[in-house]
Amino acid sequence: MNDRPARRPAKPYRRPKKDPVRILAFEALRAVDERDAYANLVLPPLLRKAREKGDFDARDAALATELVYGTLRRQGTYDTIIASCVDRPLREVDPPVLDVLSLGAHQLLGTRIPPHAAVSASVELARVVLGDGRAKFVNAVLRKITAHDMEEWLEKVAPPYEDDPEEHLAVVHAHPRWVVSALWDALGGGRAGIEDLLEADNERPEVTLVARPGRSTTDELLAAVGEESALPGRWSPYAVRLAEGGEPGALEAVAEGRAGVQDEGSQLVALALASVPLEGPDARWLDGCAGPGGKAALLGALAAERGAALLASEKQPHRARLVGRALAGNPGPYQVIAADGTRPPWREGVFDRVLVDVPCTGLGALRRRPEARWRRRPEDVAGFAPLQRDLLREALRAVRVGGVVGYATCSPHPAETKAVVDDVLKREGVSAEWIDARPHMQGVPALGEGPDVQLWPHLHGTDAMYLALLRRTA
């Protein structure tokens, strides 16, 4: 007689459920990781394709967007938590598996999705994109994460502030330690200010429109969007803020190029350069680093109102084409060229106003490009330095005596801002003097001691744009 218990019948194989929202979010994260792509460039075409297939409605698109951007913003924090839940170094976890775990961690710790639903959806995603074997690993890790909420996890994995302030802030606010250090140096002050800044970097930024002067008005944009969905800009007279995000490209003025999407800090930089009084001619303006064209389009419209001509120069041909599209229909004279601003084709001293918004680490736009904080390295700061100095030096040579140069960058890092200006003025043999930029941003508070200006997300609701204004004296 056989006393062995009867074997339970095997469970029939169940196909994993395909969740279009989470599959799309996973595809976006893989593109960011594998191709060094930016989410703000990858996600829109994926969403458009999904809508065309009929898979998505507005709520699906909103959830997919939150999953992608939320996961990228908090990646460092989630990595630290996940590392405490696995039995191997995180570098030994396959990147696609880590992306699924990060998506699951964000749903568990950064959204209101119920824990059981977050785990179940993540495991189903793993079955679809990774296979059943690795889905079991995902299930085990995420169930460990459910043991604590975010606050409890941070108490476990972040060192006390008193023991290591920078590492505490790095883990709690999901910024690399070196970025925390650099931002803190630039901001100055105590704990409250840096925490406010880091928190602002992790908030979803508003979409801000610019009504290009002479071509559109803020009243037109406010009427087109609707009073419930739009607000006037805080500081720029040409800005309109979309309260609920929305699709700017669907607006007639944006589709026609009479208005555009442009951060209010970027608008303020262009407006400040244009507002500096000049003695003598004011007929020739230069945007020496014009791509992708937002500031150039605003400068072109402002120049047209005064009968001035704009030359927009951009080194990369594909970005120069974007500048051409942004300026198309400008009412005044303009020209777009593909040229290297460090070896310019124009003669010295021929422009009245020059803007150089130089390439940089982009640490001032981390709320818009959250993946940049994990992609950049401390050595990148030094890597940009020679180019930034060369561009400013040539800008000062390009402007006439008495003309004005605006040096701008979307980074608050001290090595990319005032240090560049100070170094060029000391070394390069072109005589120039500082202009106090603060009066040229009328109504904007907390602009510091001058003469340069640093904008901040937590103080001004803008990207962390820097501006120095210089007048050539000889």
C-alpha positions, 0 to 999 in steps of 0.5 A: 500500500502506497502511503505517500500523499497524493500530489496536488495537480499542477497549476495551469500556466497563466499568461501574464497580464499586459499593462500598457501603462507600466510597459510604456513606463518600463520602455521609457526607463530602458531608453534613458538607461541604454541610450542616455536619452532624456525622458522629456524627449523619449516619453512624448512619442511613446505616449503619442503612439499609445494614444494612436493605438487606442491603448491610452486615455488621459488618465493612463498618460498621466499615470505613465508620466508620473511613474517615469518622472517619479522613478527617475527623480527618486532613483538614488533613494530607491536604489538605497532601499532596494540595496538593503533588500537584496543579497548582492551588490546592486551593480550585480542586479541586471539593469532591466530588473532594477528598472522594474524594482524601481518602478515598483518601489515608486508605486509603493513609496511615492504614490497612493497606489495600494501596496497589494496592487503595486506589488501585483502590477509590478510582478505582472510587468516583470513576467511580461518583460523579464520572464517568470524566473526573475519575476519571483525575485521582483516579488520577493524584493518588493514584499520586503519593501512593503514592510515600511513606508517611505518615512520609516525607510529613510530613518533606516537607510539615511545616516543621521543629519548630525553625523553626515549632513550631506549624505543624509540630504543626498539619501532623503532628497534623492540627489548625488552627494556631490550635487548636494555639496555644490548646490549648498555652496552656491546657495549658502545658508543653513539646512532649511534653504538647501532642503527647500531647494532639494525638495523643489528639484523633486516637484513636477514643474509647471509648463510655462508659455511665452507670448512672443511680443508683437506676435501674441499676447498673454491675454490670447493665451489665457483665453485659449487655455481657460482661466481655470487652467492657466495663470499669468507668469510671476515675473515675466510680462510675457509668461503664462503658466499652465496650472494643470500641465496640458498640451501646449502644442494644441494651442493655435498660437504655439502651433503657429510659432507666435508663442512657445514653451519657455521657462520663466527664468529663461525669459527673464534672462533675455528680457534683462539683456534687452532692457539694459540702456545703451548709448549709440546704435542698437541695431545688431543683436547676437545670440551666440549659443542659440539652440534650441531657440527659445531665447532666440525667438524672444530676443528676435521679437524684442529686436523687431520691436526696435527695428534691430536685426538678430543673428542666431548662431548655433554650432550643431546643425540639427539644433540650428534647424530648431532655432530656424523653426523657432524664429520662423515668422519673426516680424523683424530681420534675422538670420540663423547660422550653424557656427562655432562661437569659439571660432566665430565667422563675424568680425570683432566689435560689430554687435550692440547686444550679445547673449551667450547661454553656454553649455553646462552641467544643467544642474539648474534644471534637475526638476525638468531633467531628473535623470541628469542628476544621476548622469552627471559627474563632478569632473563634468564641471571642469570639462565644461570650463574651457568652452564656457570661458572661450564662448564668453571671451568671444562674446566680449570681442563680438560686442562693440565698445559700450555694448552689453553681453549677457553670460547665462547658464542653467547651473548654479554651480559656482565654477560655472557662474561667477568664477567663469566671468571673473577669470575671463575678465582677469585674463583675456585682455578685453576690458569690460565692467559688471552691470548690476543685473538686479534692476533689469529683473524688476519685481523679482525678489531675493536676487542677492547682493549682485551684480550678477543674478542667480534664480532658484526653483524654491525662491522664484519658481524658475529653473536655477538660471544664472545671469551676468551682464557686462559692458565692454569698455575698450 
